[in-house]
Amino acid sequence: MKTAAGNTPAPRPLDGITVISLEHAIAAPFCTRQLADLGARVVKIERPGSGDFARGYDERVRGLASHFVWTNRSKESLTLDLKQDQAGDILESLLGQADVLVQNLAPGAAARMGLSFEALHERFPRLIVCDISGYGEGGPYEKKKAYDLLIQSEGGFLSVTGGPGEEELAKAGCSIADISAGMYAYSGILSALLLREKTGEGSRIDVSMLESLVEWMGYPMYYAFDGAPPPPRAGAAHSTIYPYGPFPAGDGGTVMLGLQNEREWAAFCDKVLLTPELAVDERFSANFKRSANREVLRQIIVDSFARLSSEQLIARLEEAQIANARVNDMQGVWNHPQLKARDGWREVESPSGKLPALLPPARNAAFSPRMDAVPGLGEHTGAILGELGFSAEAIEGLRAGGVI
C-alpha cells in the first residue's frame, strides 16, 4: 500500500509503538504478533541457548516448530538471562524506551523480578503493562499454573465437546484458550493505547485465560441456566439446532450443511430432499422438534443423500440457498480456492527460508500489514544492544558471561 504520492508506504496504526514481551508458548506470542501486524516493533526476550520453549514443540516446518512459526513473525529476538543483574539493567533500558510490556511468565514471576505494574509505573508512568495468566490476579487459583488444555477443562469446554455417549473427552483441535486470551490481550492493549492518549498515563491489563474462554462459553452456560441440563454432546453436529452438521453423500464424501430458520427448512425439504410435505410434518415443524427427533430425521436425510454424489448434493444445496461446506483437511485449506482468489497468501522469511503466511483476516485498505521474518533465536541481540550504546567488545563480554 502506497500513499497518494505513490513513493512511500502508507503508515500503519502502530508505527512508532515499541512492545517488549517476556513471552513463551502461545497466548502472549499470539497477542504480540497481532501488534506487529499493525506496525508495532516487538522485541521478544528469550532465554539464551533454548529460547521460547515453543521453538521445541515440533520440527514440522522445515525444521522449525509449527506453533512458533505461526505466532512469531515480524518480531525481533533478544536473548537475556534475566537471573543476572546485567540482563536486568538491559531490560530496564529497554522499558525506558517502550510503550508496552507483555508477559505470560509463571504466576508471580514478573512481580518477583520487580516488573509488577505498581513498581514499573513509578519509573515509567506511560508504560502499559499486560499480564496474561491462567486465572488472573486474586482468588484461590491465582498461583496455579495453567496450559491451554487445562483451561479447556476448567472452563467447561470439554464437557460439551465430543460425540454423543462417548466416554473419552475431546479437546479442540487448536489452542482455543491461548488464542482467546491472546486476542483479549491484543484488544486490551489497543484500548490502553487509546486511553493513554486521553490521560497521558499507562495502565495495567490483567488477562485471565479462564475468563477469556468462559466468555466464549456464554451460549452453553446460559443454555444450562439455573440448573437446566447442558447442551448434549453432538460431535461435529450442532447440539441444539438441527439439521446442522455433517452428512454422508452417496459417493462416500461428507458434506456439512446448516439450517437456521423455518424458511430454510421449507426450502431444504422442497428443493434438496424433494419431499415438501416433510416441512409440515408435526415431528419436524419447529427447530426444537427437529432437534428432539434428530435420529429419525437424520435417517430420512441420509437415505435421500445416498442417491447423490457430493457434487450433486452441493449443487442442490446451492440452488436452495442452504449454507453448506466441504470437510477439508489441511491440504485442502492450503489449496483453498477462496484464499487463493482473495490473494491471501504472502511469503515471509525464516531461518529455514521463505514460508507461506496468511494475511491478517481484518484487512484494511488504507495500509499493508507487516509480514516480516520469523526470527532465529537471539538474531537481533547484537543490533538491539548496539542501539542501547553497547560496543562490540561489551556485547562479546555479555555473551561470554552468559548474560545474552
N, C-alpha and C positions, 0 to 999 in steps of 0.2 A: 504494500500500500504506500503510495506516494502522496505528498502534499499537492496543492493546486499548482505549485511551481514545477512539480514533477521531478525534482532533483534531490530531495531529501526524504527519508522515511517519515511517515506520519507519526506523531508522538503516541506512545502507549499510556494507558491510565496510570500505571505505577512507575513510569520512568522517574528516576531520581530517588526512589524509595529503596532503602537497604534493609534486608532481613538477615539476622543472624539466627541460625537454627541448630540447637542441640537435639538432634533427631535420630531416630532409628525406626526400623520396621516400616509401618505403612501410614498410620494416622497423620503424624506431623509431616513426613515427606510428601504425602498426597496434598496436604494443605499448602505447603510452600511451593510445590510445583505449580499450583494454580496461580499463586502470586507471581512466580517467574513468568508464566504465560502472559501476564498483563504488564510485564516490563520490569518488575522488581529485580534488584540484584540480590540473589540469595546465596549466602555463604554458609555452606553445610560443614559443621565441625564434626570430625570423625576421629576415632581412636587411631593412633599410629600403629601401623602393622596390620590391623584387622579391619578397621573401619566399621561402618554401619553393618550390623550382623545380617541385614537383608541381602548384602552382597554375596553371602554364602548359602542362601536358600536353595539354589539350584544352579545349573550351568546351561540352561536351555537356549539362551540367545547367543550363539557363537561363543560360548564360554562365560557369558555374563548371566546374572540372575534375572529371571523374568520380572519379579516384583521390583527389583532395583531399577531396571531399565524403564519400567512403566512410570515410576514416581519421582525420578531424579534428573530428568533432562533440564537443561538451561541453568544448572547450578554450578557453583564453584566449590571444590572440595579442599578444605583446610584441615590438616591433621594437627591435633593438640592433645597432649596428655594432661587433662585438667586436674590431675592429682598433684602436679608440680606447680610451684609458685610462679615460675616464669610464664607458664601457659595461662595462669590466671591473669597475669598482667597483660598478656596479649589480648585475652578476651575482653578485659576492661577497656583497652584501647579501641577495640572493635565496637563495643557497645556505645562508646562515646560518639561514634560516627553513625550509629544505626538508628533506624526508625522503629524496628520491631524485633523482639526476641521471641522465638517459638521454642518450646521444649516439651518433649514427652519422655523424659527420663523416669527412672523408677520413683515411686511416690516418696516425696521428701528430699530427694537427692538435690534438686536445684536449690532449695532453701538452705540445705547444709553447706552448699558452695557459696552462699551469700547472694544468690540470684532470685530471691523472693521479690515480688513486686514492691513491697514496702521498702526493702533495702535499696533496690535499684532506683526507685522513684526519687529518693533523696539525692542521688548522684546524677540521674538522667531524667529530669522531670517530663521530658517529651517522649520518652521511650514507652512504647506499647509492649506489654508482656502477655503472651498467650501460653497458658499452661494446659496441656492435654494429658488427662489421666484416665484410668479405668472408671473411677467412681466419683471424681471431683473432690473438692476440699470440704472437710467436715463429714460428720456421720460415721457410723461404725465401720464402713468399708473403705475409709479414706486411705489407709496404708496398704490395702490389699492389691497385689499385683494382678494384672489383667491382660489377656490377649483376646484377639477377635472371637475365636470360637467360644471362649469362656463367657464373653459378653452376650453372644448369641444365646447361650444357655441361660444366663442370669436374667436377661431381658425378656424371656418368654418366647423368643423366636422359634427355638427348636420344638416347642410344644405344638406349633401349628404347621410344621412342615413334615414332609414325608407322605407316604401313601396311607390310605385308609386301612386300619387294622395292623399296620406294620409295627413291630416292637422296636426295631432299630431306628434311632433318631437320625434325622437328615439335616445337615447344615446347608447353608447357602454355598453356591459354587464359587463365590468370590468373597473378599473380606468386607462384608457389608457394615460391620460395626466400626471398623477402621475408616472406611470410606465416609460413613455418616459423620463421625467425629471430625474427620479432616475437612469435610465440606462446611460444617458448622463453625469450625475454627477459621476457615477461609472467610466466610461471610462476616464472622465476628470481627476479624482484623480489618476488613474493609469498613465496617461500621465504626470501628475505633479510629481509623484514619480520618473519617468524616467528622467524628466528634472532636478530634484534636484541632481541626480547622476552626471549630466554634469556641473551644475552651483554651487552646494553647497548651494543653497538658496530655500526656499519655494516660492510658487506663489499662486495667487488667481484664483479661478474658479467661474464664475458668470453664473448660470444656470437659464434660464427662462422657466417656464412651457409652456408659449405661444409659444416661439420659438421652443421648443422641439416638440410640437405637430404639429406646422406649417411645420416643416421639414418632418414629416410623411405625410403631406397633399400635397406633391410635385406633385404627379400624377394628382389629381383633379384640382390643381391650374394651372398647365401647360395645361391641357385639356381645361380649360377656359381662356387660354392666350389671351391677347389683346382684352378682351371684348367678347370672344366667349361664348356660352351657357355652363354651367357647366354640369358634368355628371348627368344624370337623376337619381332620387332616385329609387332603384330597389329592395328593401327588401333584401332578402338573396341571390338574383341573382347578377351577375356582371352587372354593369350599361352599359358597352361598349363592352364586349366580350360575345358572345352567340353561342351555349348554354353553360352556366356556372352558375350552381346554383342547387336548389332543384327541384326534380320531383317526383310525386307520383307513386308508384307501384300498381299493381292490388290487393295486399293484404292489402292495407291501409298504408303501410310503406312509408318512404320517403328516396330517395337516392340522394346524391349530386354527380354531375359529372362536369367535366370541360374539354373543348377543347381549345387548344392554337394555332393550325395551320391547314392548309388545308389538310395535310396528316392525321391528326387525324379526321378531318371532314369526309373525304372519308371513313376511317375505321369505323367510327361510323355509317354512312349510310349503309355500306355494311354488317357489322357483328353484329350490335346491332339492328338497325331498319329493317334490311333485305330489304332495298329499295335502292340499289346502285345508281339508277338513280337520287335520290334526291341530290346527291353530285354535280351534274352539272346543277341543276335547277337554272336558272338565278336569282331567288329571293334570293338564299342562297349561291351563288358561291364565296362569299368573306365574311370575318367576318363583315365588316361594313354593308353589305346587310342583313346578318342574324340578326344583332342587330336591324336594322331598321324594319325588318319584324318579330320580335320575337313573336308577338302574334299568327301569322299564324303558324310559326314553332313550337311554344310551343304546340299548339293543335295537330299537327301531332305527336310530340313526346309523349304526354300524351296518345293519342289514342293507340299508339304502346305499350307503357309500361303497359297499363291497362290489357294486356293479360299475364303479367309476375308477379310472386311474387318478393319480394325484393331480395331473394337469387338468383333466376334465372336471374334477371336483373344484379346483381353484377357479376355473372358468365360470362354473355355476355360481360360486360364492361371489365372485366379482360382479357378475350380471345382476345378482340380487342385492348388491351393495352390502354384503355381510363381511365384516372385518375378518381377515384371515392372515396366516403366516406359515411359511415353511419352517421346519425344525432344522436349523442349520447347526453343523458342527463348527469347530474353529476355522477349518479351511474354508468353509462356506462364508464365514464372516470376513476373513481376509480377502476373499474374492467377491464380496457382495457388490452387485451391480449398482445399488443406490449410493454406496460410499464412493465408488469409482465415478459415478455420474456427477456427483457433487464435488469432485476434486478434493476429497477429504484427506488424502494421504500426503505426507511430506517425508523427506529423509533427514535424519539427524545423525550427527557424528557420534562415535563412541570409541572406547578403547579397542573394540573389535571391528571397527569400520562403520560404514553407513548402515543405518537401520530405519525401517519404516516407522512412522509415528502418526497417529490420527490428530488432526487439528482439534483444538478445544471445541466442544459442542456449541457453546454460546458464541456464535460468530457475529462480529461487529464490523460492518463495512467501513468504519472510519479508521481502522488500524489493523495491522497484521500481528498476530501473537508471536511471541518469541518461540522459536523452535531450535534451540541451540543444543550443544553436545551433552551427552551423558558423561559425567566426569570420571576419570580414573581416581583411585584413592590418593589423596594428597596432591592432585595435579596442580592446584593453584596455590599451594602453600608458599612457595618462594615469591611469587608475584604479589600476594597479599601482604606478606611480611615486608617486602620491599616498599609497598605503599605506606606502611607504618614507619618507615625510616630505618629498617634493619639492613645492614650491609651484607654482602655475600658471605663474608667471613663470620659474621654473627649468626647468620642463618645456618651455616655449616656447624657452628658450635652448638646451636639448639638441636640440630639433627643428631649430632654425636652424643648429646646428653639425653636423647630420648624424649625431648620436650615436644618435638614435631615429627 
